[in-house]
Amino acid sequence: MGLFDKLVGWLGLKKEVNVLCLGLDNSGKTTIINKLKPSNAQVQDIVPTIGFNIEKFKTSSLSFTVFDMSGQGRYRNLWEHYYKEGQAIIFVIDSADKLRMVVAKEELDTLLNHPDIKHRRIPILFFANKMDVRDALSSVKVSQLLCLDYIKDKPWHICATDALKGEGLQEGVDWLQDQIIQSNQTNENMRA
């Protein structure tokens, strides 16, 4: 983290970032976002998201506004209406749901080929969630099934997570924060 970012953190001047949280229904998106909020703001009972929810959480130098989008089939068409505003994407995969891995890949391919995403160097954080479930696929296997190695024009990272315990989440958010800060520095240097 650069001196400017530390100064911004110390002064409480946090850059606001819009993040889209996408993935199939029941993958753990809302649980992950809930775990990232301060403990006094977390809710106990997680219910399936209808449409979308807007949640906020902060890191040392960024203030995240997360659009937690429903992953139910009938609501997935809403995702594209938020692509332009998104500065980063969190894509959550249920690592224990082997049957729907093909559907997750189809949705990811649709996302990556959308005109509002395709030509942008937007960072994508993948959470291979539900690692606590017996026979869950490893993050390496999830990466292979989703063909993540073919994503060459966007920075991406995959983390094995257990959203219920919060395991693996901080690593991912740290990576995402670094990518957003690097992107902002690159954009500022281009303008200078």
Number of C-alpha atoms within 10 A of each C-alpha: 11 10 8 10 17 13 13 16 16 12 10 12 13 18 15 14 19 20 25 23 28 26 28 23 21 18 24 26 27 26 22 23 22 22 20 21 16 11 9 6 12 14 11 8 6 11 9 15 17 13 16 18 13 14 16 19 16 16 15 15 23 21 17 19 17 22 24 24 25 26 28 16 9 10 15 17 12 14 20 14 9 14 19 12 13 19 18 23 21 26 20 28 29 26 25 21 16 15 8 14 18 12 14 24 18 13 17 18 13 14 17 16 12 12 13 16 17 14 12 13 15 19 23 23 22 25 29 29 30 24 21 16 13 8 11 18 21 17 20 14 13 25 17 12 15 19 13 17 9 8 11 9 12 15 13 20 17 22 23 24 29 20 25 15 13 15 18 18 20 15 14 19 16 12 17 22 21 15 19 17 17 14 16 13 13 12 11 10 9 8 7 6
